[in-house]
């Protein structure tokens, strides 16, 4: 008897997609993390087009996961710890609308979980500034070019340079 594997997807934007892959990739139940673009109005955008700020897209990761091993709620909690939810126009050294923090939800259950999680974060008092991360309905997701996939494994030295500010922020705001 063959067991069928249940797969769901989650889409998160939080700055450069290079830095958003590894934190999710490290958890059991994650089947695949794909770097890409979403939220805009141009079909099949290239990296250069997204960087031009004329497509409306933001860099994001699409996470394919097994909900029997890791829940969407757990993924949202991991997401919050990777971003500065008080910065609407970028993350750390990555500036611009293509780096804005967004939770793209697929369906009412994901939206309910994301909104409740955002509200809990707002009420926690962890941050003195307002939580500005947007929660939006998922739009078409376009996979980024191959050289962007699993970048932390392909170019660890460059990845570490990108990752330093994010880790410092995480240590100062989430370690308690």
C-alpha positions as CSV (number, residue, x, y, z in Angstrom):
1,X,0.0,0.0,0.0
2,X,1.4,3.4,-1.1
3,X,0.9,6.3,1.3
4,X,0.0,9.6,-0.4
5,X,1.8,12.7,0.7
6,X,-0.2,15.8,1.3
7,X,1.4,19.0,0.0
8,X,0.4,22.6,0.6
9,X,2.0,25.9,-0.4
10,X,2.8,29.1,1.5
11,X,4.2,32.3,-0.1
12,X,6.2,34.8,1.9
13,X,8.0,38.0,0.9
14,X,10.6,39.5,3.2
15,X,13.4,41.2,1.5
16,X,15.9,39.4,-0.8
17,X,14.6,35.9,-1.5
18,X,18.2,34.6,-1.1
19,X,17.9,35.1,2.6
20,X,14.4,33.7,2.9
21,X,15.2,30.2,1.6
22,X,17.5,28.8,4.3
23,X,15.4,29.5,7.4
24,X,12.5,27.4,5.9
25,X,14.7,24.8,4.2
26,X,16.1,23.7,7.5
27,X,12.8,22.4,8.9
28,X,11.3,18.9,8.7
29,X,8.3,18.8,6.5
30,X,9.6,21.3,4.0
31,X,9.5,19.7,0.6
32,X,10.9,22.5,-1.5
33,X,11.5,26.3,-1.2
34,X,11.4,28.2,-4.5
35,X,12.6,31.7,-5.1
36,X,10.5,33.8,-7.3
37,X,8.3,36.9,-7.9
38,X,4.7,37.6,-7.1
39,X,2.2,40.4,-6.5
40,X,2.7,42.3,-9.7
41,X,1.0,42.9,-13.0
42,X,3.7,41.7,-15.5
43,X,3.5,38.0,-16.5
44,X,6.8,36.0,-16.4
45,X,9.0,38.8,-15.1
46,X,12.8,38.6,-15.1
47,X,15.0,39.6,-12.2
48,X,16.1,42.8,-14.1
49,X,12.4,43.7,-14.7
50,X,11.5,43.3,-11.1
51,X,14.5,45.4,-10.0
52,X,13.3,48.1,-12.3
53,X,10.3,48.7,-10.0
54,X,7.9,48.8,-12.9
55,X,6.4,45.3,-12.6
56,X,4.7,45.6,-9.2
57,X,6.3,42.3,-8.2
58,X,8.1,41.6,-5.0
59,X,10.8,38.9,-4.4
60,X,9.2,36.0,-2.5
61,X,9.6,32.3,-1.7
62,X,7.0,29.6,-2.4
63,X,7.3,26.9,0.2
64,X,5.9,23.5,-0.6
65,X,5.3,21.7,2.7
66,X,3.7,18.6,4.3
67,X,1.1,19.9,6.8
68,X,1.2,16.6,8.6
69,X,4.7,17.5,9.7
70,X,4.8,21.3,9.8
71,X,1.8,23.5,10.0
72,X,1.1,26.7,8.2
73,X,0.9,28.4,11.5
74,X,4.5,27.2,12.3
75,X,5.6,28.6,8.9
76,X,4.1,32.0,9.7
77,X,6.0,32.0,13.0
78,X,9.2,31.2,11.2
79,X,8.5,34.0,8.8
80,X,8.0,36.7,11.4
81,X,11.4,35.9,12.8
82,X,13.1,36.5,9.4
83,X,11.8,40.0,8.8
84,X,11.5,43.4,10.2
85,X,7.7,43.7,10.3
86,X,8.0,47.4,11.0
87,X,9.7,48.3,7.6
88,X,7.2,48.6,4.7
89,X,9.7,49.5,2.0
90,X,12.4,46.8,2.2
91,X,14.3,44.7,4.6
92,X,17.6,45.5,6.1
93,X,20.0,46.5,3.2
94,X,17.4,45.6,0.6
95,X,15.4,48.7,-0.2
96,X,12.4,49.3,-2.4
97,X,8.9,48.0,-3.1
98,X,10.2,44.7,-4.6
99,X,11.6,43.9,-1.1
100,X,8.4,44.7,0.9
101,X,7.3,42.2,3.6
102,X,4.1,40.4,2.6
103,X,2.3,37.2,3.6
104,X,0.5,36.0,0.5
105,X,-2.4,33.8,1.6
106,X,-4.0,31.0,-0.4
107,X,-7.5,30.6,0.9
108,X,-9.5,31.7,3.9
109,X,-7.8,29.4,6.4
110,X,-4.3,30.8,5.6
111,X,-5.7,34.3,5.8
112,X,-7.3,33.7,9.2
113,X,-4.0,32.3,10.6
114,X,-1.9,35.1,9.1
115,X,-4.2,37.8,10.4
116,X,-4.4,36.3,13.9
117,X,-0.6,35.9,14.0
118,X,-0.1,39.6,13.0
119,X,-2.6,40.7,15.6
120,X,-0.8,38.7,18.3
121,X,2.5,40.2,17.2
122,X,1.0,43.7,17.4
123,X,-0.4,43.1,20.8
124,X,2.8,41.5,22.1
125,X,4.5,44.9,22.4
126,X,7.7,43.3,21.0
127,X,8.1,46.2,18.6
128,X,7.6,49.9,19.4
129,X,6.7,50.8,15.8
130,X,3.6,49.5,14.0
131,X,3.5,46.2,12.3
132,X,3.3,47.1,8.6
133,X,3.7,43.7,7.0
134,X,0.8,43.3,4.5
135,X,-1.4,40.2,4.2
136,X,-2.6,39.8,0.7
137,X,-4.3,37.2,-1.4
138,X,-1.9,35.1,-3.4
139,X,-1.3,36.1,-7.0
140,X,0.5,34.1,-9.7
141,X,4.0,33.1,-8.6
142,X,6.8,33.1,-11.1
143,X,9.9,31.1,-10.4
144,X,13.1,33.1,-10.5
145,X,16.0,32.2,-12.7
146,X,18.0,29.1,-11.8
147,X,21.0,31.0,-10.5
148,X,18.7,32.4,-7.7
149,X,17.5,29.0,-6.5
150,X,19.2,27.7,-3.3
151,X,21.6,30.6,-3.4
152,X,22.8,30.0,0.1
153,X,24.2,26.7,-1.0
154,X,25.7,28.0,-4.3
155,X,27.5,31.0,-3.0
156,X,27.8,30.7,0.8
157,X,30.3,33.6,1.2
158,X,28.1,36.1,-0.6
159,X,25.0,34.7,1.2
160,X,26.7,35.3,4.6
161,X,27.3,39.0,3.7
162,X,23.6,39.4,2.8
163,X,22.5,37.5,5.9
164,X,24.5,39.4,8.6
165,X,22.0,42.2,9.2
166,X,19.1,39.9,9.3
167,X,20.7,37.7,11.9
168,X,21.6,40.6,14.1
169,X,18.1,41.9,14.0
170,X,16.7,38.4,14.8
171,X,19.1,38.1,17.8
172,X,18.1,41.5,19.1
173,X,14.4,41.1,18.7
174,X,13.5,37.4,19.0
175,X,15.9,35.8,21.4
176,X,14.1,35.8,24.8
